[in-house]
Amino acid sequence: MAYQLSSFRRFPSALAIVAASALAFGGLVASTSPAYAQNGSDYRCAGLADQASTAAEGASAGQKSSAKRFVATGKKLCEAGNERAAAKQFRAALKIAGVAETEGESQVAAR
């Protein structure tokens, strides 16, 4: 009987060790994620989105509604966490509006 009591005494400490390990591993995973994922900002969903939105506002009447639809779809994709597909929508809006993407920022987005 004494053997069973000692195993029950060790159970809470073993559980505490497993829980602490899980928390430490979770912290490690969070700390090694990319910087843009940690702070929630990505060029594609920030700078490129703003550029496409501005271009859509300045487009001609026939192109304005189409460009705005691409921008709206891109923003929804950003909310869903699909930055790559969102960037395609924003670039399509820029193309319709006849505006070239800023060169320096496009290289960052291509990564």
KOLGU-4560 file (N, C-alpha, C; in nm, 3 decimals, padded with zeros to 5 digits):
<recs>
<n_xx: 00.080 n_yy: -00.119 n_zz: 00.000 ca_xx: 00.000 ca_yy: 00.000 ca_zz: 00.000 c_xx: 00.085 c_yy: 00.127 c_zz: 00.000 mol: A seq: 1 type: MET>
<n_xx: 00.195 n_yy: 00.125 n_zz: 00.065 ca_xx: 00.280 ca_yy: 00.243 ca_zz: 00.073 c_xx: 00.331 c_yy: 00.282 c_zz: -00.065 mol: A seq: 2 type: ALA>
<n_xx: 00.354 n_yy: 00.185 n_zz: -00.153 ca_xx: 00.401 ca_yy: 00.215 ca_zz: -00.288 c_xx: 00.298 c_yy: 00.294 c_zz: -00.367 mol: A seq: 3 type: TYR>
<n_xx: 00.171 n_yy: 00.258 n_zz: -00.353 ca_xx: 00.065 ca_yy: 00.329 ca_zz: -00.425 c_xx: 00.051 c_yy: 00.473 c_zz: -00.375 mol: A seq: 4 type: GLN>
<n_xx: 00.067 n_yy: 00.494 n_zz: -00.247 ca_xx: 00.056 ca_yy: 00.630 ca_zz: -00.194 c_xx: 00.169 c_yy: 00.718 c_zz: -00.248 mol: A seq: 5 type: LEU>
<n_xx: 00.289 n_yy: 00.663 n_zz: -00.258 ca_xx: 00.399 ca_yy: 00.744 ca_zz: -00.306 c_xx: 00.381 c_yy: 00.781 c_zz: -00.454 mol: A seq: 6 type: SER>
<n_xx: 00.320 n_yy: 00.694 n_zz: -00.536 ca_xx: 00.297 ca_yy: 00.729 ca_zz: -00.675 c_xx: 00.192 c_yy: 00.839 c_zz: -00.688 mol: A seq: 7 type: SER>
<n_xx: 00.096 n_yy: 00.840 n_zz: -00.598 ca_xx: -00.004 ca_yy: 00.946 ca_zz: -00.600 c_xx: 00.056 c_yy: 01.079 c_zz: -00.556 mol: A seq: 8 type: PHE>
<n_xx: 00.154 n_yy: 01.074 n_zz: -00.472 ca_xx: 00.220 ca_yy: 01.197 ca_zz: -00.429 c_xx: 00.303 c_yy: 01.257 c_zz: -00.541 mol: A seq: 9 type: ARG>
<n_xx: 00.359 n_yy: 01.173 n_zz: -00.628 ca_xx: 00.442 ca_yy: 01.222 ca_zz: -00.736 c_xx: 00.359 c_yy: 01.273 c_zz: -00.855 mol: A seq: 10 type: ARG>
<n_xx: 00.233 n_yy: 01.231 n_zz: -00.864 ca_xx: 00.150 ca_yy: 01.270 ca_zz: -00.978 c_xx: 00.135 c_yy: 01.422 c_zz: -00.992 mol: A seq: 11 type: PHE>
<n_xx: 00.104 n_yy: 01.498 n_zz: -00.887 ca_xx: 00.091 ca_yy: 01.644 ca_zz: -00.905 c_xx: 00.220 c_yy: 01.710 c_zz: -00.952 mol: A seq: 12 type: PRO>
<n_xx: 00.335 n_yy: 01.662 n_zz: -00.903 ca_xx: 00.460 ca_yy: 01.724 ca_zz: -00.948 c_xx: 00.490 c_yy: 01.688 c_zz: -01.093 mol: A seq: 13 type: SER>
<n_xx: 00.457 n_yy: 01.566 n_zz: -01.134 ca_xx: 00.476 ca_yy: 01.528 ca_zz: -01.275 c_xx: 00.383 c_yy: 01.610 c_zz: -01.364 mol: A seq: 14 type: ALA>
<n_xx: 00.262 n_yy: 01.631 n_zz: -01.321 ca_xx: 00.167 ca_yy: 01.712 ca_zz: -01.396 c_xx: 00.215 c_yy: 01.856 c_zz: -01.408 mol: A seq: 15 type: LEU>
<n_xx: 00.274 n_yy: 01.908 n_zz: -01.302 ca_xx: 00.327 ca_yy: 02.044 ca_zz: -01.304 c_xx: 00.444 c_yy: 02.056 c_zz: -01.402 mol: A seq: 16 type: ALA>
<n_xx: 00.527 n_yy: 01.954 n_zz: -01.408 ca_xx: 00.640 ca_yy: 01.955 ca_zz: -01.501 c_xx: 00.590 c_yy: 01.952 c_zz: -01.646 mol: A seq: 17 type: ILE>
<n_xx: 00.491 n_yy: 01.869 n_zz: -01.674 ca_xx: 00.436 ca_yy: 01.862 ca_zz: -01.810 c_xx: 00.371 c_yy: 01.994 c_zz: -01.848 mol: A seq: 18 type: VAL>
<n_xx: 00.297 n_yy: 02.054 n_zz: -01.757 ca_xx: 00.231 ca_yy: 02.182 ca_zz: -01.786 c_xx: 00.335 c_yy: 02.292 c_zz: -01.809 mol: A seq: 19 type: ALA>
<n_xx: 00.439 n_yy: 02.295 n_zz: -01.729 ca_xx: 00.543 ca_yy: 02.396 ca_zz: -01.746 c_xx: 00.616 c_yy: 02.377 c_zz: -01.880 mol: A seq: 20 type: ALA>
<n_xx: 00.639 n_yy: 02.253 n_zz: -01.918 ca_xx: 00.703 ca_yy: 02.226 ca_zz: -02.047 c_xx: 00.616 c_yy: 02.272 c_zz: -02.163 mol: A seq: 21 type: SER>
<n_xx: 00.487 n_yy: 02.248 n_zz: -02.152 ca_xx: 00.395 ca_yy: 02.291 ca_zz: -02.258 c_xx: 00.393 c_yy: 02.443 c_zz: -02.271 mol: A seq: 22 type: ALA>
<n_xx: 00.392 n_yy: 02.512 n_zz: -02.158 ca_xx: 00.394 ca_yy: 02.659 ca_zz: -02.161 c_xx: 00.525 c_yy: 02.711 c_zz: -02.220 mol: A seq: 23 type: LEU>
<n_xx: 00.635 n_yy: 02.649 n_zz: -02.184 ca_xx: 00.765 ca_yy: 02.693 ca_zz: -02.236 c_xx: 00.772 c_yy: 02.671 c_zz: -02.386 mol: A seq: 24 type: ALA>
<n_xx: 00.724 n_yy: 02.557 n_zz: -02.433 ca_xx: 00.725 ca_yy: 02.529 ca_zz: -02.576 c_xx: 00.636 c_yy: 02.627 c_zz: -02.652 mol: A seq: 25 type: PHE>
<n_xx: 00.519 n_yy: 02.657 n_zz: -02.595 ca_xx: 00.429 ca_yy: 02.754 ca_zz: -02.658 c_xx: 00.493 c_yy: 02.891 c_zz: -02.669 mol: A seq: 26 type: GLY>
<n_xx: 00.566 n_yy: 02.932 n_zz: -02.568 ca_xx: 00.637 ca_yy: 03.060 ca_zz: -02.571 c_xx: 00.747 c_yy: 03.060 c_zz: -02.674 mol: A seq: 27 type: GLY>
<n_xx: 00.815 n_yy: 02.947 n_zz: -02.689 ca_xx: 00.921 ca_yy: 02.936 ca_zz: -02.788 c_xx: 00.865 c_yy: 02.949 c_zz: -02.929 mol: A seq: 28 type: LEU>
<n_xx: 00.753 n_yy: 02.884 n_zz: -02.955 ca_xx: 00.692 ca_yy: 02.892 ca_zz: -03.088 c_xx: 00.648 c_yy: 03.034 c_zz: -03.117 mol: A seq: 29 type: VAL>
<n_xx: 00.589 n_yy: 03.101 n_zz: -03.020 ca_xx: 00.544 ca_yy: 03.239 ca_zz: -03.041 c_xx: 00.662 c_yy: 03.334 c_zz: -03.063 mol: A seq: 30 type: ALA>
<n_xx: 00.773 n_yy: 03.309 n_zz: -02.995 ca_xx: 00.886 ca_yy: 03.401 ca_zz: -03.008 c_xx: 00.964 c_yy: 03.381 c_zz: -03.137 mol: A seq: 31 type: SER>
<n_xx: 00.948 n_yy: 03.266 n_zz: -03.202 ca_xx: 01.023 ca_yy: 03.241 ca_zz: -03.326 c_xx: 00.940 c_yy: 03.267 c_zz: -03.451 mol: A seq: 32 type: THR>
<n_xx: 00.817 n_yy: 03.314 n_zz: -03.438 ca_xx: 00.738 ca_yy: 03.345 ca_zz: -03.556 c_xx: 00.792 c_yy: 03.473 c_zz: -03.619 mol: A seq: 33 type: SER>
<n_xx: 00.768 n_yy: 03.494 n_zz: -03.749 ca_xx: 00.820 ca_yy: 03.613 ca_zz: -03.818 c_xx: 00.772 c_yy: 03.742 c_zz: -03.752 mol: A seq: 34 type: PRO>
<n_xx: 00.851 n_yy: 03.846 n_zz: -03.764 ca_xx: 00.820 ca_yy: 03.973 ca_zz: -03.699 c_xx: 00.688 c_yy: 04.031 c_zz: -03.748 mol: A seq: 35 type: ALA>
<n_xx: 00.662 n_yy: 04.024 n_zz: -03.879 ca_xx: 00.536 ca_yy: 04.081 ca_zz: -03.928 c_xx: 00.416 c_yy: 04.004 c_zz: -03.877 mol: A seq: 36 type: TYR>
<n_xx: 00.433 n_yy: 03.875 n_zz: -03.848 ca_xx: 00.322 ca_yy: 03.797 ca_zz: -03.794 c_xx: 00.298 c_yy: 03.830 c_zz: -03.647 mol: A seq: 37 type: ALA>
<n_xx: 00.403 n_yy: 03.869 n_zz: -03.576 ca_xx: 00.388 ca_yy: 03.902 ca_zz: -03.436 c_xx: 00.316 c_yy: 04.035 c_zz: -03.416 mol: A seq: 38 type: GLN>
<n_xx: 00.351 n_yy: 04.134 n_zz: -03.493 ca_xx: 00.289 ca_yy: 04.264 ca_zz: -03.471 c_xx: 00.167 c_yy: 04.287 c_zz: -03.560 mol: A seq: 39 type: ASN>
<n_xx: 00.133 n_yy: 04.189 n_zz: -03.643 ca_xx: 00.012 ca_yy: 04.195 ca_zz: -03.722 c_xx: 00.020 c_yy: 04.283 c_zz: -03.846 mol: A seq: 40 type: GLY>
<n_xx: 00.136 n_yy: 04.341 n_zz: -03.877 ca_xx: 00.144 ca_yy: 04.424 ca_zz: -03.995 c_xx: 00.232 c_yy: 04.358 c_zz: -04.100 mol: A seq: 41 type: SER>
<n_xx: 00.185 n_yy: 04.360 n_zz: -04.220 ca_xx: 00.255 ca_yy: 04.303 ca_zz: -04.334 c_xx: 00.245 c_yy: 04.409 c_zz: -04.443 mol: A seq: 42 type: ASP>
<n_xx: 00.352 n_yy: 04.426 n_zz: -04.518 ca_xx: 00.350 ca_yy: 04.527 ca_zz: -04.624 c_xx: 00.231 c_yy: 04.506 c_zz: -04.716 mol: A seq: 43 type: TYR>
<n_xx: 00.204 n_yy: 04.380 n_zz: -04.748 ca_xx: 00.097 ca_yy: 04.351 ca_zz: -04.844 c_xx: -00.039 c_yy: 04.395 c_zz: -04.791 mol: A seq: 44 type: ARG>
<n_xx: -00.060 n_yy: 04.388 n_zz: -04.662 ca_xx: -00.190 ca_yy: 04.426 ca_zz: -04.605 c_xx: -00.187 c_yy: 04.566 c_zz: -04.543 mol: A seq: 45 type: CYS>
<n_xx: -00.075 n_yy: 04.634 n_zz: -04.554 ca_xx: -00.067 ca_yy: 04.771 ca_zz: -04.502 c_xx: -00.032 c_yy: 04.867 c_zz: -04.615 mol: A seq: 46 type: ALA>
<n_xx: 00.093 n_yy: 04.870 n_zz: -04.656 ca_xx: 00.139 ca_yy: 04.964 ca_zz: -04.758 c_xx: 00.077 c_yy: 04.941 c_zz: -04.895 mol: A seq: 47 type: GLY>
<n_xx: 00.076 n_yy: 04.816 n_zz: -04.939 ca_xx: 00.020 ca_yy: 04.785 ca_zz: -05.070 c_xx: -00.131 c_yy: 04.810 c_zz: -05.072 mol: A seq: 48 type: LEU>
<n_xx: -00.198 n_yy: 04.778 n_zz: -04.961 ca_xx: -00.342 ca_yy: 04.802 ca_zz: -04.952 c_xx: -00.373 c_yy: 04.952 c_zz: -04.961 mol: A seq: 49 type: ALA>
<n_xx: -00.294 n_yy: 05.032 n_zz: -04.891 ca_xx: -00.315 ca_yy: 05.178 ca_zz: -04.896 c_xx: -00.289 c_yy: 05.233 c_zz: -05.036 mol: A seq: 50 type: ASP>
<n_xx: -00.184 n_yy: 05.184 n_zz: -05.099 ca_xx: -00.151 ca_yy: 05.229 ca_zz: -05.234 c_xx: -00.262 c_yy: 05.193 c_zz: -05.332 mol: A seq: 51 type: GLN>
<n_xx: -00.315 n_yy: 05.069 n_zz: -05.321 ca_xx: -00.422 ca_yy: 05.026 ca_zz: -05.411 c_xx: -00.551 c_yy: 05.103 c_zz: -05.384 mol: A seq: 52 type: ALA>
<n_xx: -00.579 n_yy: 05.130 n_zz: -05.258 ca_xx: -00.700 ca_yy: 05.205 ca_zz: -05.224 c_xx: -00.694 c_yy: 05.348 c_zz: -05.279 mol: A seq: 53 type: SER>
<n_xx: -00.579 n_yy: 05.411 n_zz: -05.266 ca_xx: -00.560 ca_yy: 05.546 ca_zz: -05.318 c_xx: -00.571 c_yy: 05.547 c_zz: -05.470 mol: A seq: 54 type: THR>
<n_xx: -00.512 n_yy: 05.446 n_zz: -05.533 ca_xx: -00.519 ca_yy: 05.437 ca_zz: -05.680 c_xx: -00.662 c_yy: 05.415 c_zz: -05.727 mol: A seq: 55 type: ALA>
<n_xx: -00.737 n_yy: 05.334 n_zz: -05.653 ca_xx: -00.876 ca_yy: 05.307 ca_zz: -05.691 c_xx: -00.960 c_yy: 05.434 c_zz: -05.683 mol: A seq: 56 type: ALA>
<n_xx: -00.934 n_yy: 05.517 n_zz: -05.583 ca_xx: -01.008 ca_yy: 05.643 ca_zz: -05.570 c_xx: -00.977 c_yy: 05.738 c_zz: -05.684 mol: A seq: 57 type: GLU>
<n_xx: -00.857 n_yy: 05.734 n_zz: -05.735 ca_xx: -00.817 ca_yy: 05.825 ca_zz: -05.843 c_xx: -00.842 c_yy: 05.772 c_zz: -05.983 mol: A seq: 58 type: GLY>
<n_xx: -00.897 n_yy: 05.652 n_zz: -05.993 ca_xx: -00.921 ca_yy: 05.591 ca_zz: -06.125 c_xx: -01.039 c_yy: 05.659 c_zz: -06.194 mol: A seq: 59 type: ALA>
<n_xx: -01.047 n_yy: 05.638 n_zz: -06.324 ca_xx: -01.161 ca_yy: 05.693 ca_zz: -06.400 c_xx: -01.289 c_yy: 05.623 c_zz: -06.357 mol: A seq: 60 type: SER>
<n_xx: -01.402 n_yy: 05.681 n_zz: -06.393 ca_xx: -01.531 ca_yy: 05.632 ca_zz: -06.347 c_xx: -01.554 c_yy: 05.485 c_zz: -06.385 mol: A seq: 61 type: ALA>
<n_xx: -01.518 n_yy: 05.446 n_zz: -06.505 ca_xx: -01.539 ca_yy: 05.309 ca_zz: -06.549 c_xx: -01.450 c_yy: 05.209 c_zz: -06.477 mol: A seq: 62 type: GLY>
<n_xx: -01.333 n_yy: 05.252 n_zz: -06.439 ca_xx: -01.238 ca_yy: 05.162 ca_zz: -06.374 c_xx: -01.248 c_yy: 05.167 c_zz: -06.222 mol: A seq: 63 type: GLN>
<n_xx: -01.309 n_yy: 05.271 n_zz: -06.171 ca_xx: -01.313 ca_yy: 05.293 ca_zz: -06.026 c_xx: -01.385 c_yy: 05.179 c_zz: -05.952 mol: A seq: 64 type: LYS>
<n_xx: -01.503 n_yy: 05.140 n_zz: -06.000 ca_xx: -01.579 ca_yy: 05.037 ca_zz: -05.928 c_xx: -01.508 c_yy: 04.902 c_zz: -05.933 mol: A seq: 65 type: SER>
<n_xx: -01.447 n_yy: 04.870 n_zz: -06.045 ca_xx: -01.374 ca_yy: 04.743 ca_zz: -06.056 c_xx: -01.253 c_yy: 04.741 c_zz: -05.964 mol: A seq: 66 type: SER>
<n_xx: -01.179 n_yy: 04.850 n_zz: -05.961 ca_xx: -01.061 ca_yy: 04.859 ca_zz: -05.875 c_xx: -01.101 c_yy: 04.853 c_zz: -05.728 mol: A seq: 67 type: ALA>
<n_xx: -01.211 n_yy: 04.917 n_zz: -05.692 ca_xx: -01.258 ca_yy: 04.915 ca_zz: -05.554 c_xx: -01.300 c_yy: 04.774 c_zz: -05.512 mol: A seq: 68 type: LYS>
<n_xx: -01.357 n_yy: 04.697 n_zz: -05.604 ca_xx: -01.393 ca_yy: 04.558 ca_zz: -05.572 c_xx: -01.269 c_yy: 04.475 c_zz: -05.542 mol: A seq: 69 type: ARG>
<n_xx: -01.163 n_yy: 04.495 n_zz: -05.622 ca_xx: -01.038 ca_yy: 04.423 ca_zz: -05.597 c_xx: -00.980 c_yy: 04.461 c_zz: -05.461 mol: A seq: 70 type: PHE>
<n_xx: -00.987 n_yy: 04.589 n_zz: -05.427 ca_xx: -00.935 ca_yy: 04.635 ca_zz: -05.298 c_xx: -01.018 c_yy: 04.574 c_zz: -05.184 mol: A seq: 71 type: VAL>
<n_xx: -01.150 n_yy: 04.575 n_zz: -05.198 ca_xx: -01.236 ca_yy: 04.519 ca_zz: -05.093 c_xx: -01.210 c_yy: 04.369 c_zz: -05.075 mol: A seq: 72 type: ALA>
<n_xx: -01.192 n_yy: 04.298 n_zz: -05.185 ca_xx: -01.162 ca_yy: 04.154 ca_zz: -05.176 c_xx: -01.027 c_yy: 04.133 c_zz: -05.109 mol: A seq: 73 type: THR>
<n_xx: -00.929 n_yy: 04.216 n_zz: -05.143 ca_xx: -00.797 ca_yy: 04.207 ca_zz: -05.082 c_xx: -00.802 c_yy: 04.230 c_zz: -04.932 mol: A seq: 74 type: GLY>
<n_xx: -00.881 n_yy: 04.326 n_zz: -04.890 ca_xx: -00.893 ca_yy: 04.354 ca_zz: -04.746 c_xx: -00.957 c_yy: 04.237 c_zz: -04.673 mol: A seq: 75 type: LYS>
<n_xx: -01.055 n_yy: 04.174 n_zz: -04.733 ca_xx: -01.118 ca_yy: 04.055 ca_zz: -04.672 c_xx: -01.016 c_yy: 03.942 c_zz: -04.660 mol: A seq: 76 type: LYS>
<n_xx: -00.934 n_yy: 03.927 n_zz: -04.764 ca_xx: -00.831 ca_yy: 03.823 ca_zz: -04.760 c_xx: -00.727 c_yy: 03.853 c_zz: -04.651 mol: A seq: 77 type: LEU>
<n_xx: -00.695 n_yy: 03.979 n_zz: -04.630 ca_xx: -00.603 ca_yy: 04.017 ca_zz: -04.522 c_xx: -00.663 c_yy: 03.981 c_zz: -04.386 mol: A seq: 78 type: CYS>
<n_xx: -00.791 n_yy: 04.008 n_zz: -04.370 ca_xx: -00.857 ca_yy: 03.974 ca_zz: -04.244 c_xx: -00.854 c_yy: 03.824 c_zz: -04.219 mol: A seq: 79 type: GLU>
<n_xx: -00.859 n_yy: 03.747 n_zz: -04.328 ca_xx: -00.855 ca_yy: 03.601 ca_zz: -04.317 c_xx: -00.713 c_yy: 03.548 c_zz: -04.300 mol: A seq: 80 type: ALA>
<n_xx: -00.613 n_yy: 03.636 n_zz: -04.313 ca_xx: -00.475 ca_yy: 03.594 ca_zz: -04.296 c_xx: -00.408 c_yy: 03.544 c_zz: -04.422 mol: A seq: 81 type: GLY>
<n_xx: -00.466 n_yy: 03.570 n_zz: -04.537 ca_xx: -00.409 ca_yy: 03.524 ca_zz: -04.664 c_xx: -00.347 c_yy: 03.643 c_zz: -04.736 mol: A seq: 82 type: ASN>
<n_xx: -00.229 n_yy: 03.683 n_zz: -04.690 ca_xx: -00.163 ca_yy: 03.802 ca_zz: -04.743 c_xx: -00.121 c_yy: 03.786 c_zz: -04.888 mol: A seq: 83 type: GLU>
<n_xx: -00.083 n_yy: 03.667 n_zz: -04.927 ca_xx: -00.037 ca_yy: 03.644 ca_zz: -05.064 c_xx: -00.150 c_yy: 03.666 c_zz: -05.165 mol: A seq: 84 type: ARG>
<n_xx: -00.266 n_yy: 03.607 n_zz: -05.138 ca_xx: -00.381 ca_yy: 03.626 ca_zz: -05.227 c_xx: -00.429 c_yy: 03.771 c_zz: -05.224 mol: A seq: 85 type: ALA>
<n_xx: -00.419 n_yy: 03.834 n_zz: -05.107 ca_xx: -00.460 ca_yy: 03.974 ca_zz: -05.095 c_xx: -00.371 c_yy: 04.062 c_zz: -05.181 mol: A seq: 86 type: ALA>
<n_xx: -00.240 n_yy: 04.034 n_zz: -05.182 ca_xx: -00.147 ca_yy: 04.113 ca_zz: -05.263 c_xx: -00.182 c_yy: 04.103 c_zz: -05.411 mol: A seq: 87 type: ALA>
<n_xx: -00.225 n_yy: 03.986 n_zz: -05.456 ca_xx: -00.266 ca_yy: 03.970 ca_zz: -05.596 c_xx: -00.386 c_yy: 04.059 c_zz: -05.627 mol: A seq: 88 type: LYS>
<n_xx: -00.479 n_yy: 04.067 n_zz: -05.533 ca_xx: -00.597 ca_yy: 04.151 ca_zz: -05.553 c_xx: -00.559 c_yy: 04.299 c_zz: -05.557 mol: A seq: 89 type: GLN>
<n_xx: -00.471 n_yy: 04.340 n_zz: -05.467 ca_xx: -00.427 ca_yy: 04.479 ca_zz: -05.464 c_xx: -00.349 c_yy: 04.515 c_zz: -05.591 mol: A seq: 90 type: PHE>
<n_xx: -00.267 n_yy: 04.425 n_zz: -05.638 ca_xx: -00.191 ca_yy: 04.452 ca_zz: -05.761 c_xx: -00.283 c_yy: 04.458 c_zz: -05.883 mol: A seq: 91 type: ARG>
<n_xx: -00.390 n_yy: 04.378 n_zz: -05.882 ca_xx: -00.488 ca_yy: 04.386 ca_zz: -05.991 c_xx: -00.558 c_yy: 04.522 c_zz: -05.989 mol: A seq: 92 type: ALA>
<n_xx: -00.588 n_yy: 04.572 n_zz: -05.870 ca_xx: -00.651 ca_yy: 04.705 ca_zz: -05.858 c_xx: -00.556 c_yy: 04.813 c_zz: -05.910 mol: A seq: 93 type: ALA>
<n_xx: -00.428 n_yy: 04.801 n_zz: -05.877 ca_xx: -00.330 ca_yy: 04.897 ca_zz: -05.928 c_xx: -00.321 c_yy: 04.893 c_zz: -06.079 mol: A seq: 94 type: LEU>
<n_xx: -00.324 n_yy: 04.773 n_zz: -06.135 ca_xx: -00.315 ca_yy: 04.758 ca_zz: -06.280 c_xx: -00.436 c_yy: 04.820 c_zz: -06.349 mol: A seq: 95 type: LYS>
<n_xx: -00.554 n_yy: 04.797 n_zz: -06.294 ca_xx: -00.677 ca_yy: 04.855 ca_zz: -06.352 c_xx: -00.672 c_yy: 05.007 c_zz: -06.346 mol: A seq: 96 type: ILE>
<n_xx: -00.621 n_yy: 05.060 n_zz: -06.235 ca_xx: -00.613 ca_yy: 05.204 ca_zz: -06.219 c_xx: -00.499 c_yy: 05.266 c_zz: -06.299 mol: A seq: 97 type: ALA>
<n_xx: -00.411 n_yy: 05.182 n_zz: -06.352 ca_xx: -00.299 ca_yy: 05.231 ca_zz: -06.432 c_xx: -00.187 c_yy: 05.289 c_zz: -06.348 mol: A seq: 98 type: GLY>
<n_xx: -00.170 n_yy: 05.239 n_zz: -06.228 ca_xx: -00.067 ca_yy: 05.288 ca_zz: -06.137 c_xx: 00.035 c_yy: 05.176 c_zz: -06.114 mol: A seq: 99 type: VAL>
<n_xx: 00.162 n_yy: 05.212 n_zz: -06.118 ca_xx: 00.268 ca_yy: 05.115 ca_zz: -06.093 c_xx: 00.294 c_yy: 05.105 c_zz: -05.943 mol: A seq: 100 type: ALA>
<n_xx: 00.322 n_yy: 04.985 n_zz: -05.898 ca_xx: 00.354 ca_yy: 04.963 ca_zz: -05.758 c_xx: 00.490 c_yy: 05.026 c_zz: -05.728 mol: A seq: 101 type: GLU>
<n_xx: 00.507 n_yy: 05.080 n_zz: -05.608 ca_xx: 00.634 ca_yy: 05.139 ca_zz: -05.567 c_xx: 00.741 c_yy: 05.032 c_zz: -05.572 mol: A seq: 102 type: THR>
<n_xx: 00.849 n_yy: 05.058 n_zz: -05.640 ca_xx: 00.953 ca_yy: 04.958 ca_zz: -05.666 c_xx: 01.017 c_yy: 04.901 c_zz: -05.541 mol: A seq: 103 type: GLU>
<n_xx: 01.057 n_yy: 04.983 n_zz: -05.447 ca_xx: 01.125 ca_yy: 04.936 ca_zz: -05.326 c_xx: 01.038 c_yy: 04.846 c_zz: -05.241 mol: A seq: 104 type: GLY>
<n_xx: 00.911 n_yy: 04.878 n_zz: -05.233 ca_xx: 00.819 ca_yy: 04.799 ca_zz: -05.151 c_xx: 00.781 c_yy: 04.668 c_zz: -05.217 mol: A seq: 105 type: GLU>
<n_xx: 00.781 n_yy: 04.662 n_zz: -05.349 ca_xx: 00.744 ca_yy: 04.539 ca_zz: -05.417 c_xx: 00.848 c_yy: 04.430 c_zz: -05.395 mol: A seq: 106 type: SER>
<n_xx: 00.974 n_yy: 04.468 n_zz: -05.376 ca_xx: 01.076 ca_yy: 04.368 ca_zz: -05.349 c_xx: 01.057 c_yy: 04.307 c_zz: -05.211 mol: A seq: 107 type: GLN>
<n_xx: 01.011 n_yy: 04.384 n_zz: -05.115 ca_xx: 00.985 ca_yy: 04.332 ca_zz: -04.981 c_xx: 00.868 c_yy: 04.233 c_zz: -04.986 mol: A seq: 108 type: VAL>
<n_xx: 00.766 n_yy: 04.265 n_zz: -05.065 ca_xx: 00.649 ca_yy: 04.180 ca_zz: -05.073 c_xx: 00.677 c_yy: 04.050 c_zz: -05.147 mol: A seq: 109 type: ALA>
<n_xx: 00.776 n_yy: 04.048 n_zz: -05.229 ca_xx: 00.806 ca_yy: 03.928 ca_zz: -05.307 c_xx: 00.871 c_yy: 03.819 c_zz: -05.223 mol: A seq: 110 type: ALA>
<n_xx: 00.915 n_yy: 03.849 n_zz: -05.103 ca_xx: 00.981 ca_yy: 03.750 ca_zz: -05.017 c_xx: 00.888 c_yy: 03.643 c_zz: -04.972 mol: A seq: 111 type: ARG>
</recs>
